Amino acid sequence: MADSPREEPKTDGSQSRCLDGKDGCEDCQKVDLATAKTIHFTLCRKPWMCHSSTKTNRKELCKKLHHEWFRVRKDFELTERAKNGNTSRDLKDFCRGDGPQFYVPMEL
C-alpha cells in the first residue's frame, strides 16, 4: 500500500509506466485509509518493531497505518482483558523506544 505504483521516474521528465502494466494506475499512497481492505507493512516497517523513522515520501501514510494498527491492538487487548476480568494495566504506549526490544507485548 505504501509503494509507488510506477517505475522509477524517467530522466527526461516523462511519466514512467505502471508496475502492473496497465495504462493508468491508482496511487495507493493517496487512497483514503478507510477504504483499504488489507495492509502490508513491509515498506512502512512492522509497527511492533518500534521504528520511529521511515522514508520521507511514505512518512505520513506509514504514520497513519501504524496509528490504525495500534488502535486495533488496543481495542482487542482491552476487550480480551475485560473478558478475563483483568483491568489493572495502563495502556499508554506500546513502543517505549526505538527498536523491537522496546515493544510492549499484549497482556491478556
Sequence and secondary structure as in RCSB ss.txt:
>XXXX:A:sequence
MADSPREEPKTDGSQSRCLDGKDGCEDCQKVDLATAKTIHFTLCRKPWMCHSSTKTNRKELCKKLHHEWFRVRKD
FELTERAKNGNTSRDLKDFCRGDGPQFYVPMEL
>XXXX:A:secstr
  S SB S  TTS    BTTS S    GGGS GGG S    TTT  GGG      GGGHHHHHHHHHHHHHHHHH
HHHHHHHHTT      S SB SSSGGGB     
